[in-house]
Amino acid sequence: MLAAFFEKLFFGAAVLVASALGWTGAILSEGEWRWLCIAFTSSILMGTLVALIVKGPTDTMKVTIGRTGVAILVGTLGTREIVIQWGIQAFQGDAIRLAGWAAAMTLIGMTVGYPLILLLNTRGKSIARRWLERWSGKEGE
């Protein structure tokens, strides 16, 4: 029980350090680097919060960190697509709006991305095999 407490404490401290460095980068930079720092930091904070909330008693920290990593990746890359769609000028003066979008994309990554990776990890070969059989069958017709 005590080891789980120290795992969460260490995980929380690492997240605070990473987010502090990200916010420092966001304050000191502008343009593309700025939105990347804001999106990454917001994704780190939201992904960690949700991962620790949904962490089951049987989940290891390895699984929790993996789940958080997927969510951070989806949050950052998804926010990039939003910035490309609307243009960086829409977010230049509004860091909170950008951080909110990054947090929302991270939630999507947590709820959709991680189960999708689990599905691909457990059934990926059979899904790919069926897809290739269908594709090659239609190709020959």
ChimeraX attribute file (.defattr): number of C-alpha atoms within 10 A of each C-alpha:
attribute: neighborCount
match mode: 1-to-1
recipient: residues
	/A:1	5
	/A:2	6
	/A:3	8
	/A:4	12
	/A:5	10
	/A:6	11
	/A:7	13
	/A:8	13
	/A:9	12
	/A:10	12
	/A:11	16
	/A:12	16
	/A:13	12
	/A:14	12
	/A:15	18
	/A:16	15
	/A:17	10
	/A:18	16
	/A:19	20
	/A:20	13
	/A:21	14
	/A:22	21
	/A:23	18
	/A:24	15
	/A:25	18
	/A:26	21
	/A:27	13
	/A:28	10
	/A:29	13
	/A:30	13
	/A:31	12
	/A:32	12
	/A:33	13
	/A:34	22
	/A:35	25
	/A:36	22
	/A:37	23
	/A:38	26
	/A:39	30
	/A:40	27
	/A:41	29
	/A:42	28
	/A:43	32
	/A:44	26
	/A:45	20
	/A:46	24
	/A:47	30
	/A:48	23
	/A:49	14
	/A:50	18
	/A:51	22
	/A:52	16
	/A:53	9
	/A:54	12
	/A:55	14
	/A:56	10
	/A:57	7
	/A:58	7
	/A:59	10
	/A:60	13
	/A:61	16
	/A:62	9
	/A:63	13
	/A:64	19
	/A:65	16
	/A:66	14
	/A:67	24
	/A:68	26
	/A:69	21
	/A:70	18
	/A:71	30
	/A:72	29
	/A:73	19
	/A:74	23
	/A:75	30
	/A:76	26
	/A:77	18
	/A:78	20
	/A:79	27
	/A:80	18
	/A:81	11
	/A:82	15
	/A:83	19
	/A:84	10
	/A:85	10
	/A:86	10
	/A:87	12
	/A:88	17
	/A:89	10
	/A:90	12
	/A:91	17
	/A:92	15
	/A:93	10
	/A:94	10
	/A:95	16
	/A:96	12
	/A:97	13
	/A:98	23
	/A:99	23
	/A:100	17
	/A:101	21
	/A:102	31
	/A:103	26
	/A:104	19
	/A:105	27
	/A:106	35
	/A:107	21
	/A:108	16
	/A:109	26
	/A:110	25
	/A:111	14
	/A:112	14
	/A:113	18
	/A:114	19
	/A:115	13
	/A:116	13
	/A:117	14
	/A:118	12
	/A:119	12
	/A:120	14
	/A:121	10
	/A:122	11
	/A:123	11
	/A:124	13
	/A:125	11
	/A:126	11
	/A:127	13
	/A:128	12
	/A:129	11
	/A:130	12
	/A:131	12
	/A:132	12
	/A:133	12
	/A:134	11
	/A:135	11
	/A:136	11
	/A:137	10
	/A:138	9
	/A:139	8
	/A:140	6
	/A:141	5
